[in-house]
Amino acid sequence: MTSPSPSPSEFSASPSEFTAPPPGCPAHGSGKSVPLYGPEFAADPHAFYEYLRQFGPAAPVELSPGVEASLVTDYAAALHVLQNPETFVRDARRWRALNAGEVPLDSAIVPMMLYRPNALYSDGAEHMRHRQAVTETFARIDTHRVSRHVDRVADYLINQFSGRGRVDLIADYAQLVPLLVFNELFGCPADLGDQLVFSISCLMDGIEADKAMESLVETLMELIILKRAQPGDDVTSWLIQHQSRLTDEELISEIMTLIGGGAEPTQNLIGNALRLLLSDEKYSGGQHGASLLVEDAINDVLWNNPPIANWSGHYPLYDVDLSGTKLTAGDPVLISFAAANSDPSLSTSRQTLSKRAHLAWGAGPHACPAKDPALLISILTIEKLLNRVPDVELSVPVESLTWRPGPLHRALTALPARFTPVRRENPANTRFPADARSAPISSTSEQQQRRQKGTFWSGFLSWWKG
């Protein structure tokens, strides 16, 4: 699938001799680390990846001001890093610059990279203990239960906007379905579920992140205390009961990663796939069935615009030569799933020949454990929308859509759409949150919109119980 790794001599030129960075890139002509933040990168990340490839299989980047790393853009090199935990570890306590006080602690990216006692950031025996707890717990999830709940949640949310004939498919749909489904899977009661949705929404939007994180930790601790006293048929109870005997700190960290780290990629996958389905001619009116079109669009996104574009921080245990690129022990090395998937050395027929060869879910011992639920939720969420409002279409030119700035994700800021207003299903049993009743999107403040999100779980439970 890949061509032989380049020799060191192929990358002997200095950065100034490379093709110039994309217009507007602050690294233009500087030869320094290339910043992966700001509107320029968000608008055209693949232009940046093309430039970064000229440094070799890994390139110097700046994740946020003062936070530097190497970004692996080569497919074969990415697999090598992901599949060699004896050389590249995930424990951020080995981060050399952070330990030396050279990293600004107030940076928005730093909390995303710090060590936490869970499967994502651990290695060796500890990783195996955490990973076993997660995989064996997720294996207990009934896919029919997930399908039924996605159907209910999607119906509830579509009922919120179906009478208006317009919707932001990101804020009003794609962001909320995964969160509400995860609320059910983790056994959240109404009050804790509302607070969890609100806190995660604030974290995703970058609003008062410190307060949102504090609130999220408190909410999860309350959930754990509740489930220790009253265990149920849910993921939280199963994790508590698992033979790995996770501590409260470990449980908070694990659940936070599973819910937050599961909801964000899933909502991005849904949004990015809907963008394709509503704008790309090859997905409109094709000869295949709707179900196949949805799966094809999702596969397209996973190859070309993966919901988590750059992630999976690793730290070399010693100085490493990665196909001609020198990596220093303790310096962060991130994988660009987006760049690796579009590596020019890969066959142009890669997407049609294999739907599993992409790296959107990672690889090796830290590959995403929630891939199957995320795919199921995404497919069913999109199919439900297209079945309920079959004439849905973008209400703005696709070229005008914008992407959320940030080095890690590939996420739309909004996806405005319109359709013929339809009657709500089961209107007699529908109970909406009082502050979320068909208010024009433009008339509410951002804070009000986030608080509306924080009422959807109790609103859904009230609606479902009739």
N, C-alpha and C positions, 0 to 999 in steps of 0.2 A: 504493500500500500504506500510505502514511503520510499523516497530515494535515499542513497547513502548520505550519512551526515557530512556536512561540509568540512573541509580541512581548515586548520587554523589560518593557512595562508590566504584563504579566500576572504578573510575578514581582517586583513592587515592594514587596510586603509584607515586613516583617522576620520573621526566623525565629520569633520569639515569637508571631506572629499565625497561624502555620501550625497545622495539626492536630498535636496532641501526639504526640511519638514513642512507639513501642511501650512498654507497661509494662515496667519494669525497665531500660530503656535509660538509661545514664549521662548521656546528653545531655538528658534530660527537663527541659524548662524552662530550659536553659542557653543555647541559641542558639549553642553551639560546635560544633566538628566532631563528627560522629556516629561513635562507635566501631563498627568492624566485626569485633570479636573478642569472645570470651566466649560463654557458653551462651545468652544471650538472642538474639544474632544467629544462632547456629547453629540454634536451635530454630525460628525463624520469620523468615528473611531477607526474605521478600516483604513483611512488615509494615514492615520498615525501608526497603525500596525505595519503598513507597508514600509513606512520610513524606518520603524524600529527593527525590522528584519535585517537591515543593512549593517547593524551592529553585530550580527551573529544570531545564534539560537536564543540568546537572552540579551536584553538591552537595559540600560540604566533609565529608570523612570522616577518621577516624583509623584507620590500618591496624594499628597496634600503638602502645603508649604512646609519644608523642613523634614518631610518623611520620605526617605528614599528607599528604593528596592530595585531588584532585578526582575524583569518581566520576561518569562519564557514564551516565545512566539512560535517556536518550531514544534511540530507535532511529535516527532520522535523524541526530542529532548524533553517535552512535557511528560510523555509516558515514562521516560527514564526517571525523572524526579518523582512522579507520583507512585511509581512501583518500586522505589528503593528506600524504604524507611530506615535502613541501616546507615544511610548516608545523609538523607534529608529528613529532619524531624519536624514535628508540628508545634512543639512546646516553645511558645514565645518567650519564655524566661531565658532563652539563649540569645535573645535579640541584643547584639553587641552595642549598637548605638543607643538603644533605650537604657541599657544598664550603665552606659557611660554618661548619661544625662544629656545626650545630643539630640533627643527627639522632643519636640514641643508637646507637653502632656495635654494641652488644651486643644490639640488638633482633633477634628471630628472623626478622622480615620483611626486614631489610636485605640479607642475603646473596642473597635471591631477586630483588632489584632491581638489584644492582650490575652494572656493565658487565662483559661477558665477550666475548672475540673470537670470536663466532659469528654465525650468521644472525639470531638472535633479537634481539640487542642492537646490530646495526650498521645503517648507513644508506648510501645512495648506491652508489658503485662497490664498496665493501667488502661491502655487503649482497648485491649482485648476484653477487659472486665466491663468497661463502659459500652463497647460495641455490642457485646453479647446481650447486655440488658436492653439495648435499643432494638436490635434486630429480632430478638425473641419476642419482645413486646409488640413490635409492628407485625410480626407474623400472626399474632392473635386477632388482628383487625379483620373483620368480615367485610369483604368487598361488596356484598349485597347491601350491607348496612351503610357503607359509604355511598353507594349509588342512590339509595333511598334518601339519604340526608342531603346530598347534593341536589337532588330533584326538589326536595322541600324548600331548601334555602334559596335556590335559584327562582322557584316560583314566587316565593315571598318577596324577593328583591325586585323581580320583574313587575309584580303587582304594584310596587311603589311608584314606578315610572311609566307603566304601560298606557295609562290614560293621558299622559302629557304629549306623547308623540315625539319626544326628544329625551336625550340622556347623555351623560358622560359615562361611557362604558368602562372607564378606569375607576373613577371615584365612586360611582353608583352601583358597580357590578363586580368587575374583576378584582378589586381590592377586598371586597367584603365576602364574597363566596368562600375563599379559602379560610379566612379568619373564623367565620361562623361554623364552617364544617369542622375545623380543628377544635373550636370550643366544644362541640358535641363529642368529638372523639376523646377529648381530655376530661370530659365530665364536668364542665364549668356550670355552676348554678347561675341564675340570672344576674345577680349583682356583681359577682366576680367576673363573669363573662363580659359584662358591659365595660368594667374597668380595664380588663385585659385588651379588648378591642381598642379602647380609647388610647391606652398607653402605647400599644404597638403602632397605632396610626400616627401618633405624635413622633415616635422614633423614626418611622419611615419618612415622615415629612421634615425631619430635622428640627422640630419645634420643641424647645425646652427639654433637650435630650436628657440632661441630668435628672430633672424632676420626673420625666417619663420613665427613666430606668429605675429610679427609686420606687416609683409607684408600681412598676411591673414586678420588681422583686417582692414587694410587700404583698401584692395580689397572689403571686405564685406560692408564697409561704402560707398564706391563708388557705389556698387550695390544697396544699399538701397536708396541713393540719386537719382540714375537713375530711380528706380522703383516708387519712390514717384512722380517724374516728368512725367514718362511714364509707368504707370502700365500696366501689361500684364496678360495673362492667365497662371500664374505661382505661385509657392509656396511663393516666396518672396513677390509678390504683395498681395497675400491673407493674409499673416501674417501682413503686414502693414495695410491692410484694416480691420482686425478683430476688433470686438467690445471691445476686451481686451485692446486695445490702448497701445501696447508695445512701450516702449521708444526705441531710437536708440541703446542705450547700451544693452537693453534686446534683441532687434532684432539681433544684432551682435552675442551675446552669444547664442541665440536660433539657428540661422542659422549655426553657427560654430559647435554646437553640433549635429545638424541634418545631416549636410553634412559629417563632419569628423567622428562623432560617428556612422553614417550610412554606410559610405563607408568602413571603416576599418573592421567591423565585416562581411560585405557582401563579401569583397574580401577574407577574411580568410575562410569563409564558402565555397566559390567557390573553392578555392585552396585545402582545406582539402577534399572536396568531390571528386574533380578530382583525387587527390592522391589515394583515395579508388577505384574509378572506373578503374584506370589504373594499379592497383597493387593487388587488392584483388580478388581471384578467384571466390568468390560468386557473384561478379558483372560483370564478363566477360562471355559472351555466355550463360547467363541464359535463362530460359524458359519464363521470363516475357519480356514485351516490354521495349524499351529504356527509355520511359518516367517514367515508374514505377521504373526502376533501378535507375534513377537519384534521384527521390524522396526518395527511400529507402536509398541511399547513404547519402543524406542530413540529413535524420532522424538519421542515424547512427552517423554522425558527431555531430549533436546537442546533442545527448546523451553522446558520448564518448570523443569527442574532440571539445567542443563548441568553436566557434571563439573568444569569450571573456570568458576566463577561470575563472578569479577572478576579481570581480569588485563590484559595488554597495556599496560604502562606507556609513556606517551609524554611528551615534554617540548616545550612550545611554544618555537619559536625566538625569538618576540617576544610581547608582550602581545596576547592574542586575545579578541575578543568572540564567544562561542559562543552564538548565538541569545539574547542577553541576559545570559549569564553571563560574567563577566570571568575569564580565565585568565592568570596571570602567567608570563612567560618563565622557563623553568627549573624550574617547579613540576610535580611528577608529576601526570599525568592518566591514570587507569585507566578501562578500559571495563568496565561491568557487563553482561556477556553475558546474565545472568539477568534483569536489570531491563529491558534493551532488548528482549529477546524477549517480555516481558510488558507492553510499553508499551501503555497503554490506547488510543493512537491507531491501533494496528494492528487490522485486521479480525479479528473473532472467529472467522472461518473460515480464518485464516492457516495453521493446522496441516494442514488437509485439502486446501487448495489448493496448498500448496507445502511440500515437505520440505527445500528448500534455502535458504529465505529467512532461516532463523534464523542467529544470529551465534555459535553455539557453537564453530565452527571458526575464528572470526575473519573478516577480510575484508581486501582490499587486498594490498599487497606482502608482508605478514608473515602471511598466512593459513596455517593449519597445513598443512605439507607431507606429514604422515603420516595424513591423514584416511582415505584408502581402506584402508590396512592396519589402522588402529584399528577401523573399522567392521567389517571382515571378521573380525578377531579377536573382537570383542564378540559378533557374531551367532553365530559358530560355537561359542564358549565356552558361551553360554546354551543353544543348541540341543542340544549334547552333554549337558549336565546334565539337561535335561528329557527327553531320550531314555533316558539311563541310569537315572535315578531319577524316573519319571513321576509318582509320588505325592508328590513333595516339597512341603512346606508350611511356613509360618512356625510356629515353636514358641512364639512370644510374640505378644501383640497388636501390630498394626502401629503403634498409637499409642504403644507403649512404646519403639520404636526411637529411638535418639539419633544425632545428627550430630556429626562431628568439628568442634570449634571452629576458627576461622581465617577470614580475610577472603577467601581466594582460591578455595578449593574448595567443592564440595558433595558430601560424602562421609560415608557411614554409618560409625559406629564398629564395628558388628557386624550380622550378619544371621543370627540363629539359626534353624535349620530342622531338620525331622525328616522321616523317610521310613521305609518298610519296608526293613530291612537286606537287601542283595542280595549275592550271591556275587561276589567279585572276578574280573575277567576275567584270563585267563592267569595263575592264581596260581603256577604252577610257575616262571614266568619273572620273577616280581615280586621285586625286591630293594629294600627300603625302607631309608632311613637309620636307623641303630640307635636314635637318640634320638627318632624320630618315629613309632614303631609304636603307633598306636591309643591313646596315652595320653589320659586324660580331659582335656578342654580346661581344666577348672578346676584341675587338679592341677599344671600347669606354670606357672612364673613367666613374666613378660613377657620377661625376658632369654632364658630357655630357648626360648620360642616363636620369638624372633627368630633364635636360633642354629639352630633346626630349619629355618627358612626358608633359612638359609645352607647347608644340606646338600641341599636339594632338587635342585639342578642336577646334582651328581655322582651323586645317587641316581637321577635320571631317566636319565642317560647309562648308568649301570650296568644299570638295568632294560631300557632300549631295546636295548643291545648283547647282553643275555641272559647 
